[in-house]
C-alpha cells in the first residue's frame, strides 16, 4: 500500500522577523504582495506566518520579493547556524 503524503503548512520562519526589522506591519507587507500581483490580505499573511495556512510557492515568492530577500531565506529556521 503506497504511503500518502500529508499536506502540512510549512512555516515561513523569518518572515515576521524580517517584516518587523523593515518596519512593516502585516497590512503593509500584504499590500506589497498584492501590488506585486499576488493578492494577499493581512489575515492570510498572519496565518502563513503562524503556519496555520499552507504557503504556496506563489505566496513564498511574493513575500520574498516584497521583503527583498531570496525565497530560500524564508524557508530557513532563524535559529539554525
Phi and psi restraints in degrees (range 20) as a CNS / XPLOR table:
assign (resid 1 and name C) (resid 2 and name N)
       (resid 2 and name CA) (resid 2 and name C) 1.0 -69.1 20.0 2
assign (resid 2 and name N) (resid 2 and name CA)
       (resid 2 and name C) (resid 3 and name N) 1.0 148.0 20.0 2
assign (resid 2 and name C) (resid 3 and name N)
       (resid 3 and name CA) (resid 3 and name C) 1.0 -75.0 20.0 2
assign (resid 3 and name N) (resid 3 and name CA)
       (resid 3 and name C) (resid 4 and name N) 1.0 140.3 20.0 2
assign (resid 3 and name C) (resid 4 and name N)
       (resid 4 and name CA) (resid 4 and name C) 1.0 -95.8 20.0 2
assign (resid 4 and name N) (resid 4 and name CA)
       (resid 4 and name C) (resid 5 and name N) 1.0 133.7 20.0 2
assign (resid 4 and name C) (resid 5 and name N)
       (resid 5 and name CA) (resid 5 and name C) 1.0 -82.0 20.0 2
assign (resid 5 and name N) (resid 5 and name CA)
       (resid 5 and name C) (resid 6 and name N) 1.0 137.2 20.0 2
assign (resid 5 and name C) (resid 6 and name N)
       (resid 6 and name CA) (resid 6 and name C) 1.0 -100.3 20.0 2
assign (resid 6 and name N) (resid 6 and name CA)
       (resid 6 and name C) (resid 7 and name N) 1.0 130.2 20.0 2
assign (resid 6 and name C) (resid 7 and name N)
       (resid 7 and name CA) (resid 7 and name C) 1.0 -80.5 20.0 2
assign (resid 7 and name N) (resid 7 and name CA)
       (resid 7 and name C) (resid 8 and name N) 1.0 116.6 20.0 2
assign (resid 7 and name C) (resid 8 and name N)
       (resid 8 and name CA) (resid 8 and name C) 1.0 -121.9 20.0 2
assign (resid 8 and name N) (resid 8 and name CA)
       (resid 8 and name C) (resid 9 and name N) 1.0 144.8 20.0 2
assign (resid 8 and name C) (resid 9 and name N)
       (resid 9 and name CA) (resid 9 and name C) 1.0 -63.1 20.0 2
assign (resid 9 and name N) (resid 9 and name CA)
       (resid 9 and name C) (resid 10 and name N) 1.0 139.1 20.0 2
assign (resid 9 and name C) (resid 10 and name N)
       (resid 10 and name CA) (resid 10 and name C) 1.0 -104.4 20.0 2
assign (resid 10 and name N) (resid 10 and name CA)
       (resid 10 and name C) (resid 11 and name N) 1.0 118.2 20.0 2
assign (resid 10 and name C) (resid 11 and name N)
       (resid 11 and name CA) (resid 11 and name C) 1.0 -65.1 20.0 2
assign (resid 11 and name N) (resid 11 and name CA)
       (resid 11 and name C) (resid 12 and name N) 1.0 140.8 20.0 2
assign (resid 11 and name C) (resid 12 and name N)
       (resid 12 and name CA) (resid 12 and name C) 1.0 -93.6 20.0 2
assign (resid 12 and name N) (resid 12 and name CA)
       (resid 12 and name C) (resid 13 and name N) 1.0 82.9 20.0 2
assign (resid 12 and name C) (resid 13 and name N)
       (resid 13 and name CA) (resid 13 and name C) 1.0 -43.2 20.0 2
assign (resid 13 and name N) (resid 13 and name CA)
       (resid 13 and name C) (resid 14 and name N) 1.0 -70.4 20.0 2
assign (resid 13 and name C) (resid 14 and name N)
       (resid 14 and name CA) (resid 14 and name C) 1.0 -89.3 20.0 2
assign (resid 14 and name N) (resid 14 and name CA)
       (resid 14 and name C) (resid 15 and name N) 1.0 12.8 20.0 2
assign (resid 14 and name C) (resid 15 and name N)
       (resid 15 and name CA) (resid 15 and name C) 1.0 -61.8 20.0 2
assign (resid 15 and name N) (resid 15 and name CA)
       (resid 15 and name C) (resid 16 and name N) 1.0 -40.7 20.0 2
assign (resid 15 and name C) (resid 16 and name N)
       (resid 16 and name CA) (resid 16 and name C) 1.0 -69.1 20.0 2
assign (resid 16 and name N) (resid 16 and name CA)
       (resid 16 and name C) (resid 17 and name N) 1.0 -34.2 20.0 2
assign (resid 16 and name C) (resid 17 and name N)
       (resid 17 and name CA) (resid 17 and name C) 1.0 -66.8 20.0 2
assign (resid 17 and name N) (resid 17 and name CA)
       (resid 17 and name C) (resid 18 and name N) 1.0 -50.0 20.0 2
assign (resid 17 and name C) (resid 18 and name N)
       (resid 18 and name CA) (resid 18 and name C) 1.0 -62.8 20.0 2
assign (resid 18 and name N) (resid 18 and name CA)
       (resid 18 and name C) (resid 19 and name N) 1.0 -37.6 20.0 2
assign (resid 18 and name C) (resid 19 and name N)
       (resid 19 and name CA) (resid 19 and name C) 1.0 -62.0 20.0 2
assign (resid 19 and name N) (resid 19 and name CA)
       (resid 19 and name C) (resid 20 and name N) 1.0 -48.5 20.0 2
assign (resid 19 and name C) (resid 20 and name N)
       (resid 20 and name CA) (resid 20 and name C) 1.0 -70.7 20.0 2
assign (resid 20 and name N) (resid 20 and name CA)
       (resid 20 and name C) (resid 21 and name N) 1.0 -33.5 20.0 2
assign (resid 20 and name C) (resid 21 and name N)
       (resid 21 and name CA) (resid 21 and name C) 1.0 -60.9 20.0 2
assign (resid 21 and name N) (resid 21 and name CA)
       (resid 21 and name C) (resid 22 and name N) 1.0 -30.1 20.0 2
assign (resid 21 and name C) (resid 22 and name N)
       (resid 22 and name CA) (resid 22 and name C) 1.0 -91.2 20.0 2
assign (resid 22 and name N) (resid 22 and name CA)
       (resid 22 and name C) (resid 23 and name N) 1.0 3.6 20.0 2
assign (resid 22 and name C) (resid 23 and name N)
       (resid 23 and name CA) (resid 23 and name C) 1.0 72.7 20.0 2
assign (resid 23 and name N) (resid 23 and name CA)
       (resid 23 and name C) (resid 24 and name N) 1.0 26.4 20.0 2
assign (resid 23 and name C) (resid 24 and name N)
       (resid 24 and name CA) (resid 24 and name C) 1.0 -104.5 20.0 2
assign (resid 24 and name N) (resid 24 and name CA)
       (resid 24 and name C) (resid 25 and name N) 1.0 139.0 20.0 2
assign (resid 24 and name C) (resid 25 and name N)
       (resid 25 and name CA) (resid 25 and name C) 1.0 -88.1 20.0 2
assign (resid 25 and name N) (resid 25 and name CA)
       (resid 25 and name C) (resid 26 and name N) 1.0 171.4 20.0 2
assign (resid 25 and name C) (resid 26 and name N)
       (resid 26 and name CA) (resid 26 and name C) 1.0 -62.1 20.0 2
assign (resid 26 and name N) (resid 26 and name CA)
       (resid 26 and name C) (resid 27 and name N) 1.0 -38.7 20.0 2
assign (resid 26 and name C) (resid 27 and name N)
       (resid 27 and name CA) (resid 27 and name C) 1.0 -63.2 20.0 2
assign (resid 27 and name N) (resid 27 and name CA)
       (resid 27 and name C) (resid 28 and name N) 1.0 -40.0 20.0 2
assign (resid 27 and name C) (resid 28 and name N)
       (resid 28 and name CA) (resid 28 and name C) 1.0 -66.5 20.0 2
assign (resid 28 and name N) (resid 28 and name CA)
       (resid 28 and name C) (resid 29 and name N) 1.0 -44.2 20.0 2
assign (resid 28 and name C) (resid 29 and name N)
       (resid 29 and name CA) (resid 29 and name C) 1.0 -67.0 20.0 2
assign (resid 29 and name N) (resid 29 and name CA)
       (resid 29 and name C) (resid 30 and name N) 1.0 -40.7 20.0 2
assign (resid 29 and name C) (resid 30 and name N)
       (resid 30 and name CA) (resid 30 and name C) 1.0 -61.2 20.0 2
assign (resid 30 and name N) (resid 30 and name CA)
       (resid 30 and name C) (resid 31 and name N) 1.0 -40.1 20.0 2
assign (resid 30 and name C) (resid 31 and name N)
       (resid 31 and name CA) (resid 31 and name C) 1.0 -64.3 20.0 2
assign (resid 31 and name N) (resid 31 and name CA)
       (resid 31 and name C) (resid 32 and name N) 1.0 -38.5 20.0 2
assign (resid 31 and name C) (resid 32 and name N)
       (resid 32 and name CA) (resid 32 and name C) 1.0 -63.6 20.0 2
assign (resid 32 and name N) (resid 32 and name CA)
       (resid 32 and name C) (resid 33 and name N) 1.0 -43.5 20.0 2
assign (resid 32 and name C) (resid 33 and name N)
       (resid 33 and name CA) (resid 33 and name C) 1.0 -61.6 20.0 2
assign (resid 33 and name N) (resid 33 and name CA)
       (resid 33 and name C) (resid 34 and name N) 1.0 -42.8 20.0 2
assign (resid 33 and name C) (resid 34 and name N)
       (resid 34 and name CA) (resid 34 and name C) 1.0 -62.2 20.0 2
assign (resid 34 and name N) (resid 34 and name CA)
       (resid 34 and name C) (resid 35 and name N) 1.0 -42.5 20.0 2
assign (resid 34 and name C) (resid 35 and name N)
       (resid 35 and name CA) (resid 35 and name C) 1.0 -64.3 20.0 2
assign (resid 35 and name N) (resid 35 and name CA)
       (resid 35 and name C) (resid 36 and name N) 1.0 -27.2 20.0 2
assign (resid 35 and name C) (resid 36 and name N)
       (resid 36 and name CA) (resid 36 and name C) 1.0 -82.6 20.0 2
assign (resid 36 and name N) (resid 36 and name CA)
       (resid 36 and name C) (resid 37 and name N) 1.0 -0.5 20.0 2
assign (resid 36 and name C) (resid 37 and name N)
       (resid 37 and name CA) (resid 37 and name C) 1.0 102.3 20.0 2
assign (resid 37 and name N) (resid 37 and name CA)
       (resid 37 and name C) (resid 38 and name N) 1.0 4.2 20.0 2
assign (resid 37 and name C) (resid 38 and name N)
       (resid 38 and name CA) (resid 38 and name C) 1.0 -114.6 20.0 2
assign (resid 38 and name N) (resid 38 and name CA)
       (resid 38 and name C) (resid 39 and name N) 1.0 93.2 20.0 2
assign (resid 38 and name C) (resid 39 and name N)
       (resid 39 and name CA) (resid 39 and name C) 1.0 -54.0 20.0 2
assign (resid 39 and name N) (resid 39 and name CA)
       (resid 39 and name C) (resid 40 and name N) 1.0 128.5 20.0 2
assign (resid 39 and name C) (resid 40 and name N)
       (resid 40 and name CA) (resid 40 and name C) 1.0 -150.4 20.0 2
assign (resid 40 and name N) (resid 40 and name CA)
       (resid 40 and name C) (resid 41 and name N) 1.0 135.2 20.0 2
assign (resid 40 and name C) (resid 41 and name N)
       (resid 41 and name CA) (resid 41 and name C) 1.0 -97.7 20.0 2
assign (resid 41 and name N) (resid 41 and name CA)
       (resid 41 and name C) (resid 42 and name N) 1.0 165.2 20.0 2
assign (resid 41 and name C) (resid 42 and name N)
       (resid 42 and name CA) (resid 42 and name C) 1.0 -65.8 20.0 2
assign (resid 42 and name N) (resid 42 and name CA)
       (resid 42 and name C) (resid 43 and name N) 1.0 -31.1 20.0 2
assign (resid 42 and name C) (resid 43 and name N)
       (resid 43 and name CA) (resid 43 and name C) 1.0 -65.9 20.0 2
assign (resid 43 and name N) (resid 43 and name CA)
       (resid 43 and name C) (resid 44 and name N) 1.0 -42.8 20.0 2
assign (resid 43 and name C) (resid 44 and name N)
       (resid 44 and name CA) (resid 44 and name C) 1.0 -61.0 20.0 2
assign (resid 44 and name N) (resid 44 and name CA)
       (resid 44 and name C) (resid 45 and name N) 1.0 -45.2 20.0 2
assign (resid 44 and name C) (resid 45 and name N)
       (resid 45 and name CA) (resid 45 and name C) 1.0 -63.1 20.0 2
assign (resid 45 and name N) (resid 45 and name CA)
       (resid 45 and name C) (resid 46 and name N) 1.0 -43.3 20.0 2
assign (resid 45 and name C) (resid 46 and name N)
       (resid 46 and name CA) (resid 46 and name C) 1.0 -59.3 20.0 2
assign (resid 46 and name N) (resid 46 and name CA)
       (resid 46 and name C) (resid 47 and name N) 1.0 -44.6 20.0 2
assign (resid 46 and name C) (resid 47 and name N)
       (resid 47 and name CA) (resid 47 and name C) 1.0 -66.8 20.0 2
assign (resid 47 and name N) (resid 47 and name CA)
       (resid 47 and name C) (resid 48 and name N) 1.0 -34.0 20.0 2
assign (resid 47 and name C) (resid 48 and name N)
       (resid 48 and name CA) (resid 48 and name C) 1.0 -67.1 20.0 2
assign (resid 48 and name N) (resid 48 and name CA)
       (resid 48 and name C) (resid 49 and name N) 1.0 -46.4 20.0 2
assign (resid 48 and name C) (resid 49 and name N)
       (resid 49 and name CA) (resid 49 and name C) 1.0 -61.7 20.0 2
assign (resid 49 and name N) (resid 49 and name CA)
       (resid 49 and name C) (resid 50 and name N) 1.0 -32.4 20.0 2
assign (resid 49 and name C) (resid 50 and name N)
       (resid 50 and name CA) (resid 50 and name C) 1.0 -91.5 20.0 2
assign (resid 50 and name N) (resid 50 and name CA)
       (resid 50 and name C) (resid 51 and name N) 1.0 4.5 20.0 2
assign (resid 50 and name C) (resid 51 and name N)
       (resid 51 and name CA) (resid 51 and name C) 1.0 59.3 20.0 2
assign (resid 51 and name N) (resid 51 and name CA)
       (resid 51 and name C) (resid 52 and name N) 1.0 33.6 20.0 2
assign (resid 51 and name C) (resid 52 and name N)
       (resid 52 and name CA) (resid 52 and name C) 1.0 -100.4 20.0 2
assign (resid 52 and name N) (resid 52 and name CA)
       (resid 52 and name C) (resid 53 and name N) 1.0 -5.1 20.0 2
assign (resid 52 and name C) (resid 53 and name N)
       (resid 53 and name CA) (resid 53 and name C) 1.0 -137.8 20.0 2
assign (resid 53 and name N) (resid 53 and name CA)
       (resid 53 and name C) (resid 54 and name N) 1.0 140.7 20.0 2
assign (resid 53 and name C) (resid 54 and name N)
       (resid 54 and name CA) (resid 54 and name C) 1.0 -64.1 20.0 2
assign (resid 54 and name N) (resid 54 and name CA)
       (resid 54 and name C) (resid 55 and name N) 1.0 139.3 20.0 2
assign (resid 54 and name C) (resid 55 and name N)
       (resid 55 and name CA) (resid 55 and name C) 1.0 -102.1 20.0 2
assign (resid 55 and name N) (resid 55 and name CA)
       (resid 55 and name C) (resid 56 and name N) 1.0 103.8 20.0 2
assign (resid 55 and name C) (resid 56 and name N)
       (resid 56 and name CA) (resid 56 and name C) 1.0 -68.2 20.0 2
assign (resid 56 and name N) (resid 56 and name CA)
       (resid 56 and name C) (resid 57 and name N) 1.0 160.5 20.0 2
assign (resid 56 and name C) (resid 57 and name N)
       (resid 57 and name CA) (resid 57 and name C) 1.0 -59.1 20.0 2
assign (resid 57 and name N) (resid 57 and name CA)
       (resid 57 and name C) (resid 58 and name N) 1.0 -35.0 20.0 2
assign (resid 57 and name C) (resid 58 and name N)
       (resid 58 and name CA) (resid 58 and name C) 1.0 -63.9 20.0 2
assign (resid 58 and name N) (resid 58 and name CA)
       (resid 58 and name C) (resid 59 and name N) 1.0 -40.1 20.0 2
assign (resid 58 and name C) (resid 59 and name N)
       (resid 59 and name CA) (resid 59 and name C) 1.0 -63.8 20.0 2
assign (resid 59 and name N) (resid 59 and name CA)
       (resid 59 and name C) (resid 60 and name N) 1.0 -46.6 20.0 2
assign (resid 59 and name C) (resid 60 and name N)
       (resid 60 and name CA) (resid 60 and name C) 1.0 -58.3 20.0 2
assign (resid 60 and name N) (resid 60 and name CA)
       (resid 60 and name C) (resid 61 and name N) 1.0 -47.3 20.0 2
assign (resid 60 and name C) (resid 61 and name N)
       (resid 61 and name CA) (resid 61 and name C) 1.0 -65.3 20.0 2
assign (resid 61 and name N) (resid 61 and name CA)
       (resid 61 and name C) (resid 62 and name N) 1.0 -41.9 20.0 2
assign (resid 61 and name C) (resid 62 and name N)
       (resid 62 and name CA) (resid 62 and name C) 1.0 -65.0 20.0 2
assign (resid 62 and name N) (resid 62 and name CA)
       (resid 62 and name C) (resid 63 and name N) 1.0 -43.6 20.0 2
assign (resid 62 and name C) (resid 63 and name N)
       (resid 63 and name CA) (resid 63 and name C) 1.0 -63.8 20.0 2
assign (resid 63 and name N) (resid 63 and name CA)
       (resid 63 and name C) (resid 64 and name N) 1.0 -43.9 20.0 2
assign (resid 63 and name C) (resid 64 and name N)
       (resid 64 and name CA) (resid 64 and name C) 1.0 -61.5 20.0 2
assign (resid 64 and name N) (resid 64 and name CA)
       (resid 64 and name C) (resid 65 and name N) 1.0 -45.9 20.0 2
assign (resid 64 and name C) (resid 65 and name N)
       (resid 65 and name CA) (resid 65 and name C) 1.0 -63.5 20.0 2
assign (resid 65 and name N) (resid 65 and name CA)
       (resid 65 and name C) (resid 66 and name N) 1.0 -41.2 20.0 2
assign (resid 65 and name C) (resid 66 and name N)
       (resid 66 and name CA) (resid 66 and name C) 1.0 -65.6 20.0 2
assign (resid 66 and name N) (resid 66 and name CA)
       (resid 66 and name C) (resid 67 and name N) 1.0 -30.6 20.0 2
assign (resid 66 and name C) (resid 67 and name N)
       (resid 67 and name CA) (resid 67 and name C) 1.0 -91.4 20.0 2
assign (resid 67 and name N) (resid 67 and name CA)
       (resid 67 and name C) (resid 68 and name N) 1.0 -5.0 20.0 2
assign (resid 67 and name C) (resid 68 and name N)
       (resid 68 and name CA) (resid 68 and name C) 1.0 59.7 20.0 2
assign (resid 68 and name N) (resid 68 and name CA)
       (resid 68 and name C) (resid 69 and name N) 1.0 48.6 20.0 2
assign (resid 68 and name C) (resid 69 and name N)
       (resid 69 and name CA) (resid 69 and name C) 1.0 -135.1 20.0 2
assign (resid 69 and name N) (resid 69 and name CA)
       (resid 69 and name C) (resid 70 and name N) 1.0 169.0 20.0 2
assign (resid 69 and name C) (resid 70 and name N)
       (resid 70 and name CA) (resid 70 and name C) 1.0 -73.6 20.0 2
assign (resid 70 and name N) (resid 70 and name CA)
       (resid 70 and name C) (resid 71 and name N) 1.0 144.0 20.0 2
assign (resid 70 and name C) (resid 71 and name N)
       (resid 71 and name CA) (resid 71 and name C) 1.0 -55.7 20.0 2
assign (resid 71 and name N) (resid 71 and name CA)
       (resid 71 and name C) (resid 72 and name N) 1.0 -33.5 20.0 2
assign (resid 71 and name C) (resid 72 and name N)
       (resid 72 and name CA) (resid 72 and name C) 1.0 -60.2 20.0 2
assign (resid 72 and name N) (resid 72 and name CA)
       (resid 72 and name C) (resid 73 and name N) 1.0 -35.0 20.0 2
assign (resid 72 and name C) (resid 73 and name N)
       (resid 73 and name CA) (resid 73 and name C) 1.0 -62.0 20.0 2
assign (resid 73 and name N) (resid 73 and name CA)
       (resid 73 and name C) (resid 74 and name N) 1.0 -27.5 20.0 2
assign (resid 73 and name C) (resid 74 and name N)
       (resid 74 and name CA) (resid 74 and name C) 1.0 -82.8 20.0 2
assign (resid 74 and name N) (resid 74 and name CA)
       (resid 74 and name C) (resid 75 and name N) 1.0 -13.0 20.0 2
assign (resid 74 and name C) (resid 75 and name N)
       (resid 75 and name CA) (resid 75 and name C) 1.0 -96.5 20.0 2
assign (resid 75 and name N) (resid 75 and name CA)
       (resid 75 and name C) (resid 76 and name N) 1.0 -12.2 20.0 2
assign (resid 75 and name C) (resid 76 and name N)
       (resid 76 and name CA) (resid 76 and name C) 1.0 -86.4 20.0 2
assign (resid 76 and name N) (resid 76 and name CA)
       (resid 76 and name C) (resid 77 and name N) 1.0 137.3 20.0 2
assign (resid 76 and name C) (resid 77 and name N)
       (resid 77 and name CA) (resid 77 and name C) 1.0 -65.2 20.0 2
assign (resid 77 and name N) (resid 77 and name CA)
       (resid 77 and name C) (resid 78 and name N) 1.0 125.0 20.0 2
assign (resid 77 and name C) (resid 78 and name N)
       (resid 78 and name CA) (resid 78 and name C) 1.0 -63.0 20.0 2
assign (resid 78 and name N) (resid 78 and name CA)
       (resid 78 and name C) (resid 79 and name N) 1.0 -19.8 20.0 2
assign (resid 78 and name C) (resid 79 and name N)
       (resid 79 and name CA) (resid 79 and name C) 1.0 -85.8 20.0 2
assign (resid 79 and name N) (resid 79 and name CA)
       (resid 79 and name C) (resid 80 and name N) 1.0 -8.6 20.0 2
assign (resid 79 and name C) (resid 80 and name N)
       (resid 80 and name CA) (resid 80 and name C) 1.0 -75.7 20.0 2
assign (resid 80 and name N) (resid 80 and name CA)
       (resid 80 and name C) (resid 81 and name N) 1.0 146.3 20.0 2
